Amino acid sequence: MRRSRLTGFVTSLLLATGLSLTGAASAQASSTAASGGYVALGDSYSSGVGSGSYISSSGSCDRSTKAYPYLWNAAHGPSSFAFNACSGATTDDVLANQLGSLNSATSLVSITIGGNDAGFSDVMTTCVIQSDSACLSRINTAKAYVDSTLPGKLDAVYDAISAKAPSARVVVIGYPRFYLLGQTCLGLSDTKRSAINGAADYMDSAIQARAGAHGFTFGDVRTPFASHEICSSDSWLHSVNWLDIGESYHPTAAGQSGGYLPVLTNNA
C-alpha cells in the first residue's frame, strides 16, 4: 500500500485466514524452501512499511530490513533472494513489475496482495473522518468489489506465479485484524471498529478461496496478532501516525518479527 497514496489520513487493512504447519514438518519444509531461491512479492505489508529501517535503494517501495521477507532470508539463507514487494502495489503492479525474478529454480514465494485493489485505504480514510453510516456504506462498496472483481485479479497473479515458478511453494500471507474490540479506546466508534474487522474477514474469505483453488498455502496472522491489535496494551499495529501518515495501520517491527515471520516460517 503506497504511502504516497495515503496523504489523507491512513492506509489499508485486511487479514487472511488459513492453515499453519508446525513442528518437524515445518522445519523440513523450510529446509526445502531454503535449498532454492526465495522471492518476496506483494504490497506494503510485505515490504515492511511501518517497521522502519528502510533500504535506501528501494525508494518509494519502502522495503525494510525489519520486514518478514528480509528476516526470513537472513535466518534461512536460501540460494537466492529477491525482495520485490513494494508499498502501494496492486495485483496489476505485481504482474507488471514484480515477477521477473521468478524462475524454475524458485522454491519459495510469499505474497500479500489485494488490499489496494479493494480500496481499503479509502475505507480507512472514510471511517476515520466521516460518520458511522458513511463508513458502513464505503465498506459495502468494497465488499461489492471483492465479490465481483477481486477474484479474477487474484487468479491472474496466481496463474502467473505458477507459470513462472512451477516448482515453488507459494505462501499467501494475510493481514491482521486492526482492532481489539470491547476495550475502552479513543478514536473510532465501536460500530466502525467492528465493521472494519468484519470487512477484513469478508475479504479474506475471497482471498482464501482463490489461493486454495491454485493449491497455495494460506498463512493466517490473526492468531499471532491476537491481543496485539490496536486498542490492546501491546499493539503491533500503528494507529494514525501523525509523524508519518504513511505508516498508519501498518505493522510495527514487532508485528513483522512476532506476527508475520513465524507464519512464513511455519508454512514455508
C-alpha positions in Angstrom: 0.0 0.0 0.0 1.7 3.1 -1.3 2.4 5.7 1.4 2.2 8.5 -1.2 -1.4 7.4 -2.0 -2.4 7.8 1.6 -2.0 11.5 2.1 -5.4 11.9 3.7 -5.3 10.0 7.0 -4.4 6.4 6.7 -3.5 3.4 4.6 -5.1 0.0 4.4 -6.4 -3.1 6.1 -7.2 -6.7 5.7 -6.3 -10.1 7.0 -6.3 -13.6 5.8 -7.3 -16.9 7.2 -5.6 -20.2 6.7 -3.5 -23.1 7.8 -0.2 -23.2 9.6 2.3 -26.1 9.6 4.2 -26.8 12.8 6.9 -28.9 14.3 9.2 -31.2 12.3 7.1 -30.9 9.2 7.5 -27.2 9.2 11.3 -27.4 9.8 11.6 -29.8 6.9 9.6 -27.6 4.6 11.7 -24.6 5.5 14.8 -26.5 4.7 13.4 -27.5 1.4 12.5 -23.9 0.6 15.9 -22.7 1.6 17.5 -25.1 -0.9 16.2 -22.9 -3.8 15.5 -19.3 -4.4 13.1 -17.2 -2.4 11.1 -14.4 -4.0 9.0 -12.0 -1.8 6.1 -10.3 -3.6 3.3 -8.0 -2.6 2.4 -4.7 -1.0 3.4 -2.7 2.0 2.7 -5.4 4.5 5.4 -7.4 2.8 7.8 -4.5 2.0 7.7 -3.6 5.7 6.1 -0.1 5.8 5.7 0.8 9.5 8.7 -1.1 10.7 11.4 1.4 9.9 14.9 0.8 8.7 14.1 1.2 5.1 16.6 0.2 2.4 17.5 3.5 0.6 17.9 1.8 -2.8 14.2 0.6 -2.6 13.0 4.2 -3.0 9.2 4.6 -2.6 8.8 0.9 -2.3 10.0 1.3 1.3 11.5 -2.2 1.7 12.6 -2.7 5.3 15.4 -4.7 6.9 12.8 -5.5 9.6 10.2 -6.9 7.2 9.5 -10.6 7.4 11.0 -11.5 4.0 14.3 -9.9 4.9 14.3 -11.6 8.3 13.4 -15.0 6.8 16.2 -14.7 4.3 18.7 -13.8 7.0 17.6 -16.8 9.1 17.4 -19.5 6.4 20.0 -18.5 3.7 18.2 -19.5 0.5 20.3 -19.9 -2.6 19.0 -16.6 -3.8 16.7 -13.8 -2.5 14.6 -11.3 -4.5 12.8 -8.8 -2.3 10.3 -7.4 -4.8 7.4 -6.3 -2.6 6.6 -2.7 -2.9 4.5 -0.2 -1.0 1.3 0.6 -2.8 1.3 -2.5 -5.0 -1.9 -3.7 -6.6 -2.4 -7.0 -8.4 -1.7 -5.2 -11.7 1.6 -3.8 -10.2 2.7 -7.3 -9.2 2.0 -8.6 -12.7 3.9 -5.7 -14.3 6.8 -5.2 -12.0 7.5 -8.0 -9.5 7.6 -11.3 -11.3 10.9 -11.0 -13.2 12.8 -12.9 -10.5 10.7 -16.0 -10.7 12.1 -19.0 -12.5 12.2 -22.8 -12.4 14.8 -22.6 -9.5 12.5 -20.6 -7.3 11.4 -22.8 -4.4 9.5 -20.3 -2.2 7.3 -17.4 -2.9 5.5 -15.2 -0.4 2.9 -12.6 -1.1 0.4 -10.2 0.5 -1.9 -8.6 -2.1 -5.4 -7.4 -2.7 -5.9 -4.5 -0.2 -5.1 -1.7 -2.6 -7.2 -3.3 -5.3 -10.2 -3.2 -3.0 -9.6 0.4 -1.9 -9.2 -0.2 1.8 -7.0 2.9 2.3 -10.1 4.9 1.2 -12.2 2.8 3.5 -10.0 3.7 6.4 -9.9 7.4 5.5 -13.7 7.4 5.2 -14.1 5.7 8.5 -11.7 8.0 10.3 -13.1 11.3 9.1 -16.8 10.6 8.4 -19.8 9.2 10.2 -20.7 5.7 11.1 -23.2 5.5 8.2 -20.6 6.8 5.7 -18.1 4.2 7.0 -20.5 1.4 6.6 -21.5 2.5 3.2 -17.9 2.6 2.0 -17.3 -0.8 3.4 -20.3 -2.2 1.5 -18.8 -0.7 -1.7 -15.6 -2.5 -1.0 -17.4 -5.8 -0.4 -19.1 -5.5 -3.7 -15.7 -5.1 -5.4 -14.5 -8.2 -3.5 -17.4 -10.2 -4.8 -17.3 -9.0 -8.4 -13.7 -8.2 -9.4 -11.1 -9.2 -6.9 -11.2 -13.0 -7.5 -10.3 -12.5 -11.2 -7.5 -10.2 -10.2 -6.1 -12.7 -7.8 -6.4 -15.5 -10.3 -4.3 -13.6 -12.8 -1.5 -13.1 -10.3 -1.6 -16.7 -9.0 -1.6 -18.1 -12.5 1.4 -16.0 -13.5 3.3 -17.2 -10.4 2.6 -20.8 -11.1 3.6 -20.4 -14.8 6.9 -18.7 -14.0 7.9 -20.7 -10.9 6.1 -24.1 -11.3 8.1 -25.8 -8.5 7.7 -23.1 -5.9 5.8 -23.4 -2.7 3.6 -20.3 -2.6 2.5 -18.8 0.7 -0.2 -16.3 0.6 0.0 -14.4 3.8 -2.9 -12.3 5.1 -3.4 -9.2 7.2 -4.3 -8.9 10.9 -7.4 -7.5 12.3 -6.9 -3.9 13.3 -8.9 -3.6 16.4 -9.2 -5.4 19.7 -12.9 -5.0 20.4 -14.6 -4.5 23.8 -11.9 -2.1 25.1 -12.0 1.5 26.2 -10.1 3.1 23.4 -10.0 6.6 21.9 -10.6 7.0 18.2 -13.2 5.3 16.1 -16.6 4.2 17.4 -17.2 0.6 18.3 -19.5 0.4 15.3 -16.7 1.4 12.9 -14.2 -0.9 14.5 -16.4 -3.9 14.3 -17.4 -3.2 10.7 -13.7 -2.8 9.7 -12.8 -6.1 11.3 -15.8 -7.7 9.6 -14.8 -6.3 6.2 -11.3 -7.7 6.6 -12.8 -11.2 7.3 -15.1 -10.8 4.3 -12.2 -10.1 2.0 -10.1 -12.9 3.5 -12.7 -15.4 2.5 -12.3 -14.4 -1.1 -8.5 -14.5 -0.9 -8.5 -17.9 0.8 -10.8 -19.4 -1.8 -8.7 -18.3 -4.7 -5.4 -19.3 -3.0 -6.8 -22.7 -2.2 -8.0 -23.1 -5.8 -4.5 -22.7 -7.0 -3.0 -25.1 -4.5 -1.3 -22.4 -2.5 -0.8 -22.3 1.3 -2.5 -19.7 3.4 -0.7 -18.1 6.3 -3.0 -16.8 9.0 -1.6 -13.9 11.0 -4.7 -13.4 13.1 -3.6 -15.8 15.8 -0.1 -14.3 16.5 -1.6 -10.8 16.3 -4.4 -11.7 18.8 -4.2 -9.3 21.8 -1.8 -7.2 19.8 -4.3 -5.2 17.8 -5.0 -1.5 18.1 -6.6 -0.8 21.5 -4.6 -3.5 23.1 -1.9 -2.8 25.7 0.8 -4.0 23.3 -0.3 -3.2 19.8 1.8 -4.5 16.9 0.0 -2.1 14.6 0.3 1.7 14.1 -2.9 3.6 14.6 -2.9 7.1 12.9 0.8 8.1 13.0 0.9 11.9 12.7 4.6 12.0 12.3 4.5 9.6 9.3 0.9 9.2 8.0 2.1 6.5 5.5 2.9 4.2 8.4 -0.7 4.4 9.8 -2.4 1.0 10.1 0.7 -1.0 9.2 2.6 -3.5 11.4 5.4 -2.3 13.6 8.8 -4.0 13.7 7.4 -6.3 16.4 4.4 -7.1 14.2 6.8 -8.2 11.4 9.0 -10.3 13.6 6.4 -11.6 16.0 3.4 -11.9 13.7 4.4 -12.3 10.1 7.8 -14.0 10.3 6.6 -17.0 12.3 3.7 -17.5 9.9 6.0 -17.6 6.9 8.5 -19.9 8.8 5.8 -22.3 9.8 4.4 -22.5 6.2 7.5 -22.3 4.1 
